[in-house]
Amino acid sequence: MEANILVVEDDEGLARFIELELMHEGYQVVRADNGRDALHIALEEEFALILLDIMLPGLNGLEVMRRLQQEKPTPVILLTARDAVMDKVAGLDAGAVDYITKPFAIEELLARIRVALKLHGKPVIKEVEKEQEGLLVWNELTLSEKKHQVCYAGEEIVLTNREFLMLKTLLENQDIVLSRDTLLEKVCGFNYIGETNVVDVYVRYLRSKIDEVYGVKMIQTVRGVGYVIKR
C-alpha cells in the first residue's frame, strides 16, 4: 500500500488534478479546501505527507503547519503562487520540507514527493510484517515482541522488562483506558503487594525515554481512572 497524502488546496480544479495524478501513482489521497478543515483532518488522521497551499480560507497554510507541528511531525510540501525568496524562506523556516511554486509541472511535483517521502516519510509497515514480527505500532514507534525491542523512527529505545510490559499492554489496548490496577496486574503479576503508584512511576520512566526525547504525547493520563494511548 502506498503512502497516504493529504492535499490541501482551495482551487477545486487544481486539487482534483493533483488527486487524480497521485491516485494514478498509487497513493491514497484525502482532500481539504480550507485551513481549519485541513488542520482538523491532519491532527485526527495519520499522513505520510501533506501538500499544503499557503493562501487558504479560514487559516493560511503557514498557520496550519505551525499548529500541526506542535502536535506531530508530519512532513509538509508547500504549494503557492508566491515566488518571492522571503516567502520561500518563511515557509522553510516554519518547518516545510520543500516548497514548490505554482504553476508547476506534475512530473516535478511527483519527483519532490518521492524525495520527501524517502527522506522524511514514515515507513509503511505491512500487516503481514506486523504479524510475523509481533509488531505493535504507534506513530513512528514500533514494539517487537519477537525481538523484545522498541524503536522510534528506527532508533532503538532501551527499556527495562517492566517498562516494556507496561508499553506493550498500553499499545495492545490503544484507545482503551486502562486502570492502574489492570496495569499493575499485567506488569507486576497477581501476587504483587504494594501501592498502585508504582504504575505512575513506570509511566514517568516511559515518558522520559519517549515523550521527552522525541517531542510526542504518547501516554495520556485520564484523571481518576488510569492511562491510555490513543491512535
Phi, psi and chi 1 to 4 in degrees:
 res  aa     phi    psi   chi1   chi2   chi3   chi4
   1 MET       -  130.0 -177.7 -178.9  -64.0      -
   2 GLU   -77.7  173.3  -72.8  -72.0   -6.8      -
   3 ALA   -66.4  152.1      -      -      -      -
   4 ASN   -94.4  122.8 -165.1   22.3      -      -
   5 ILE  -121.8  133.8  -64.0  177.1      -      -
   6 LEU   -97.1  123.2  174.0   61.3      -      -
   7 VAL  -105.7  118.6  176.0      -      -      -
   8 VAL  -115.4  105.6 -173.3      -      -      -
   9 GLU  -155.1  127.0  169.6   59.8   62.3      -
  10 ASP   -87.6   -8.2   61.8  -22.9      -      -
  11 ASP   -83.3  106.8 -177.2  -36.9      -      -
  12 GLU   -57.2  -43.6  170.2   68.6   23.3      -
  13 GLY   -64.3  -45.9      -      -      -      -
  14 LEU   -66.8  -41.1  177.8   58.1      -      -
  15 ALA   -61.7  -42.5      -      -      -      -
  16 ARG   -67.0  -39.7 -179.1   57.6  176.8  160.7
  17 PHE   -60.8  -47.5  171.6   67.7      -      -
  18 ILE   -62.4  -43.2  -66.0  172.5      -      -
  19 GLU   -57.9  -47.4  178.4 -176.3   29.0      -
  20 LEU   -64.3  -41.3  -69.3  173.8      -      -
  21 GLU   -65.4  -41.4  -69.3  -67.8  -26.4      -
  22 LEU   -66.8  -41.6  -68.4  179.9      -      -
  23 MET   -63.3  -37.3  -69.5  173.7   62.7      -
  24 HIS   -62.9  -31.5  179.8   71.7      -      -
  25 GLU   -82.4   -3.1  -65.4  -64.9  -42.7      -
  26 GLY    98.7    3.6      -      -      -      -
  27 TYR   -80.8  152.2  -62.5  108.7      -      -
  28 GLN   -89.5  138.1  -64.5 -175.7   29.8      -
  29 VAL  -128.9  134.7 -179.3      -      -      -
  30 VAL  -121.9  140.8  175.5      -      -      -
  31 ARG  -117.9  150.9  -80.3  172.3   49.2 -170.5
  32 ALA  -143.0  148.5      -      -      -      -
  33 ASP  -118.3    9.6   61.2    6.5      -      -
  34 ASN  -150.7  160.7   66.8   80.8      -      -
  35 GLY   -66.1  -39.3      -      -      -      -
  36 ARG   -67.2  -45.0  -64.1 -166.3 -176.8  -80.7
  37 ASP   -63.4  -40.3  -73.9  -10.7      -      -
  38 ALA   -60.7  -45.0      -      -      -      -
  39 LEU   -63.5  -43.3 -179.4   60.9      -      -
  40 HIS   -61.2  -47.1  175.6   74.3      -      -
  41 ILE   -65.1  -42.9  -66.3  169.4      -      -
  42 ALA   -65.4  -31.7      -      -      -      -
  43 LEU   -78.4  -32.5  -71.1  172.7      -      -
  44 GLU   -83.4  -30.7  -69.6  -64.2  -43.9      -
  45 GLU  -116.7  165.3  -58.9 -179.3   31.6      -
  46 GLU  -102.8  127.8  -68.3  -62.0  -39.1      -
  47 PHE  -125.8  144.4  -65.3   95.2      -      -
  48 ALA   -75.7  -25.6      -      -      -      -
  49 LEU  -162.1  149.4 -177.7   70.2      -      -
  50 ILE  -123.7  128.4  -61.4  174.9      -      -
  51 LEU   -96.8  116.1  -58.7 -179.8      -      -
  52 LEU  -128.0  116.1 -179.9   61.7      -      -
  53 ASP   -71.7  145.9 -172.9   21.9      -      -
  54 ILE   -80.8  -45.8  -72.5 -176.9      -      -
  55 MET   -86.0   94.6  -59.3  -59.7  -67.6      -
  56 LEU  -126.7  149.6  -68.4  169.4      -      -
  57 PRO   -72.1  153.9   23.7  -31.2      -      -
  58 GLY    88.7  -80.4      -      -      -      -
  59 LEU  -128.1  139.0  -69.4  174.3      -      -
  60 ASN   -75.8  165.3   68.4   51.1      -      -
  61 GLY   -60.9  -37.7      -      -      -      -
  62 LEU   -64.5  -38.0  -66.1  179.7      -      -
  63 GLU   -71.1  -39.0 -179.5   62.9   15.4      -
  64 VAL   -57.6  -47.2  170.0      -      -      -
  65 MET   -65.1  -40.6 -174.8  167.9   58.1      -
  66 ARG   -61.2  -46.4 -174.9 -172.5   69.0   79.3
  67 ARG   -69.8  -39.0  -63.7 -170.3 -170.3 -175.1
  68 LEU   -61.8  -43.9  171.8   63.4      -      -
  69 GLN   -76.3   -5.3  -66.2 -170.0  -15.2      -
  70 GLN   -74.6  -20.3  -68.9  176.5  -11.0      -
  71 GLU  -110.1  -36.9  -58.9  -66.3  -30.1      -
  72 LYS  -154.9  151.8   55.6  170.7   64.7  170.9
  73 PRO   -94.1   46.2   34.7  -35.1      -      -
  74 THR   -66.7  127.3  -50.7      -      -      -
  75 PRO   -66.2  143.1   19.2  -29.0      -      -
  76 VAL  -128.7  132.7  173.3      -      -      -
  77 ILE  -107.2  122.9  -65.1  178.1      -      -
  78 LEU   -84.3  137.3  -69.8  174.4      -      -
  79 LEU  -115.8  126.8  -50.7  176.1      -      -
  80 THR  -157.7  155.8  179.6      -      -      -
  81 ALA   -83.1  -12.6      -      -      -      -
  82 ARG   -74.2  141.0  -61.6  178.5  175.2 -179.6
  83 ASP  -128.3   10.2   60.0    0.5      -      -
  84 ALA   -68.9  142.8      -      -      -      -
  85 VAL   -57.9  -41.7  171.5      -      -      -
  86 MET   -64.1  -33.7  -70.1  -51.8  -62.0      -
  87 ASP   -66.2  -40.7  -70.1  -32.2      -      -
  88 LYS   -64.9  -44.0  -65.4  179.9 -179.2 -179.7
  89 VAL   -62.5  -42.6  170.8      -      -      -
  90 ALA   -61.2  -41.7      -      -      -      -
  91 GLY   -65.0  -44.3      -      -      -      -
  92 LEU   -69.8  -38.7  -65.8  171.1      -      -
  93 ASP   -65.2  -29.4  -77.7  -12.7      -      -
  94 ALA   -76.5  -10.2      -      -      -      -
  95 GLY   123.2   -0.3      -      -      -      -
  96 ALA   -66.8  145.6      -      -      -      -
  97 VAL   -87.6  -17.1  -58.8      -      -      -
  98 ASP  -162.5  172.3 -158.3   -5.6      -      -
  99 TYR  -151.8  126.0 -172.2  116.6      -      -
 100 ILE  -130.6  134.1 -172.5  166.0      -      -
 101 THR   -93.5  133.4  -56.9      -      -      -
 102 LYS   -82.6  144.4  -64.1 -176.2  -76.8 -173.2
 103 PRO   -77.7  152.3   28.7  -34.6      -      -
 104 PHE  -135.4  157.6   49.6   78.9      -      -
 105 ALA   -80.4  137.1      -      -      -      -
 106 ILE   -61.4  -31.4 -168.7   62.5      -      -
 107 GLU   -62.4  -37.4  -68.5   80.8    7.3      -
 108 GLU   -68.0  -42.8  179.8 -177.0    3.4      -
 109 LEU   -61.2  -45.1  177.1   60.9      -      -
 110 LEU   -62.1  -38.9  -66.9  172.9      -      -
 111 ALA   -65.0  -42.4      -      -      -      -
 112 ARG   -65.8  -36.1  -71.4  173.8 -179.0  -99.1
 113 ILE   -63.1  -44.8  -71.8  171.7      -      -
 114 ARG   -61.3  -41.8  -71.7 -168.1  -66.3  -90.6
 115 VAL   -65.7  -45.1  170.4      -      -      -
 116 ALA   -62.5  -41.5      -      -      -      -
 117 LEU   -66.8  -37.3  -70.1  173.9      -      -
 118 LYS   -67.5  -40.3 -178.2  177.1 -179.7  179.8
 119 LEU   -86.5  -33.9  -65.2  177.7      -      -
 120 HIS  -125.3  -13.5  -54.4  -80.3      -      -
 121 GLY   -71.2  158.3      -      -      -      -
 122 LYS   -80.3  140.2  -60.9  175.2 -176.8  177.9
 123 PRO   -63.9  139.4   23.4  -32.5      -      -
 124 VAL   -87.9  117.5  177.5      -      -      -
 125 ILE  -102.8  117.8  -58.0  173.7      -      -
 126 LYS   -73.9  152.3  -61.7  178.6 -179.6  178.6
 127 GLU   -60.3  -38.9  -69.7  -58.1  -41.4      -
 128 VAL   -63.7  -35.7   65.9      -      -      -
 129 GLU   -66.7  -38.9 -177.6 -177.8  -10.9      -
 130 LYS   -59.5  -44.2  -70.9 -177.2 -177.6 -179.8
 131 GLU   -67.7  -44.3  -66.4  177.6    7.4      -
 132 GLN   -65.2  -39.9  -69.5  173.3  -11.0      -
 133 GLU   -93.0   -5.6  -65.9  -67.6  -29.8      -
 134 GLY    62.9   43.2      -      -      -      -
 135 LEU   -84.4  136.0  -75.5 -178.4      -      -
 136 LEU  -113.7  135.4  -62.5  171.2      -      -
 137 VAL  -128.5  137.0  178.9      -      -      -
 138 TRP  -144.7  122.0  178.5   85.1      -      -
 139 ASN    53.3 -123.8 -160.6   -9.8      -      -
 140 GLU   -99.3   10.5  -65.9 -173.6   73.4      -
 141 LEU   -93.8  136.1 -178.6  138.6      -      -
 142 THR  -128.3  138.7   58.3      -      -      -
 143 LEU  -119.9  120.7 -179.4  149.3      -      -
 144 SER  -104.1  113.2  171.1      -      -      -
 145 GLU   -67.3  -38.4  -64.2  179.7   67.8      -
 146 LYS   -62.4  -43.4 -176.3  176.1  179.4  179.8
 147 LYS   -93.1   -6.7  -63.3  178.8  179.9  177.8
 148 HIS    50.9   54.3 -158.2  -87.4      -      -
 149 GLN  -138.1  140.5 -177.9 -177.5   60.7      -
 150 VAL  -121.4  132.2  174.9      -      -      -
 151 CYS  -133.1  149.1  -64.5      -      -      -
 152 TYR  -124.6  118.9 -165.2   95.5      -      -
 153 ALA    52.9   37.6      -      -      -      -
 154 GLY    86.6   -7.6      -      -      -      -
 155 GLU   -95.7  125.6 -179.3  178.7  -12.0      -
 156 GLU   -71.7  140.3 -175.4  173.0    1.6      -
 157 ILE  -113.3  123.2  -58.0  168.6      -      -
 158 VAL   -85.1  119.8  178.5      -      -      -
 159 LEU  -122.7  151.8  -58.9 -180.0      -      -
 160 THR   -74.2  169.2   65.7      -      -      -
 161 ASN   -59.0  -43.0  -74.7  -23.5      -      -
 162 ARG   -72.3  -35.5  -75.6 -172.3  172.4  177.5
 163 GLU   -63.2  -41.4  -69.7  166.8   -4.3      -
 164 PHE   -62.0  -45.2 -174.7   90.1      -      -
 165 LEU   -64.1  -40.1  -77.0  172.8      -      -
 166 MET   -61.8  -48.9  175.9   76.4   72.5      -
 167 LEU   -64.3  -42.3 -178.1   59.1      -      -
 168 LYS   -59.6  -45.5  175.1  177.0  174.7  -70.8
 169 THR   -62.4  -43.4  -59.1      -      -      -
 170 LEU   -66.9  -40.1  -71.9  164.4      -      -
 171 LEU   -67.5  -34.0  -72.6  171.0      -      -
 172 GLU   -69.5  -19.0  -73.6  174.9  -26.7      -
 173 ASN  -122.8   42.5  -63.6  -83.7      -      -
 174 GLN   -58.0  137.5  -68.8 -176.8   51.6      -
 175 ASP    76.5    1.9  -65.6  -33.5      -      -
 176 ILE  -110.7  124.6  -60.2  173.0      -      -
 177 VAL   -76.5  123.0  179.7      -      -      -
 178 LEU  -105.4  132.5  -61.4  179.8      -      -
 179 SER   -72.7  163.2   68.1      -      -      -
 180 ARG   -62.1  -37.7  -72.8  174.1  174.2   80.7
 181 ASP   -62.5  -42.7  -71.7  -26.4      -      -
 182 THR   -63.4  -46.7  -62.2      -      -      -
 183 LEU   -64.3  -38.8  -71.3  166.5      -      -
 184 LEU   -62.3  -41.9 -168.9   63.3      -      -
 185 GLU   -63.7  -41.6  177.5 -175.7  -51.2      -
 186 LYS   -68.4  -39.0  -68.2  -72.1 -173.2 -178.9
 187 VAL   -87.0  -40.6  173.7      -      -      -
 188 CYS  -107.7  -13.4  -62.4      -      -      -
 189 GLY    93.0  168.2      -      -      -      -
 190 PHE   -63.4  -34.1  -71.1  103.1      -      -
 191 ASN   -88.7    5.6  -61.3  -37.6      -      -
 192 TYR   -67.3  132.6  176.3   79.3      -      -
 193 ILE  -118.6  114.6  -60.5  175.7      -      -
 194 GLY   167.1 -175.3      -      -      -      -
 195 GLU   -81.0  147.9  -61.3  -65.3  -30.6      -
 196 THR   -72.7   -9.1   57.6      -      -      -
 197 ASN   -69.3   -7.6   64.6    2.8      -      -
 198 VAL   -61.4  -29.7   69.9      -      -      -
 199 VAL   -62.4  -44.2  170.3      -      -      -
 200 ASP   -60.6  -36.2  -57.7  -34.0      -      -
 201 VAL   -64.0  -46.8  172.4      -      -      -
 202 TYR   -68.2  -35.0  -75.6  121.2      -      -
 203 VAL   -63.4  -39.9  167.4      -      -      -
 204 ARG   -63.5  -40.4 -172.9  163.4   66.1 -113.1
 205 TYR   -61.4  -45.0  -69.9  159.8      -      -
 206 LEU   -62.7  -42.5  -73.2  171.6      -      -
 207 ARG   -63.2  -36.5  -75.8  172.3  171.2  165.1
 208 SER   -69.1  -27.6   70.0      -      -      -
 209 LYS   -93.9  -18.8  -67.9 -178.5  177.8 -178.1
 210 ILE  -120.4  -65.7  -59.6  171.3      -      -
 211 ASP   -57.3  -48.7  -64.5   40.5      -      -
 212 GLU   -72.9  -28.5  -66.3  175.0   14.9      -
 213 VAL   -79.7  -41.8  174.3      -      -      -
 214 TYR  -105.5    3.7  -60.6  100.5      -      -
 215 GLY    66.9   38.9      -      -      -      -
 216 VAL  -119.8  169.9  -64.4      -      -      -
 217 LYS  -123.1   82.6  -63.4  178.3 -179.3  178.9
 218 MET   -84.4  -63.4 -176.6  177.3   63.7      -
 219 ILE   -88.9  119.9  -57.9  175.0      -      -
 220 GLN  -104.5  140.7  -61.2 -176.0   29.0      -
 221 THR   -88.7  130.6  -57.3      -      -      -
 222 VAL  -107.1  104.7  179.8      -      -      -
 223 ARG   -55.7  129.4 -167.6  174.4  -61.8  -82.6
 224 GLY    80.2   -2.7      -      -      -      -
 225 VAL  -122.0  -64.5 -176.8      -      -      -
 226 GLY   170.8 -133.3      -      -      -      -
 227 TYR  -136.1  157.0  -64.0   98.4      -      -
 228 VAL  -152.4  146.3   62.9      -      -      -
 229 ILE  -108.4  121.4  -69.1  177.5      -      -
 230 LYS   -95.6  145.4  -65.7 -174.3  177.4 -179.2
 231 ARG   -64.3      -  -61.9 -177.7 -166.3  -82.2
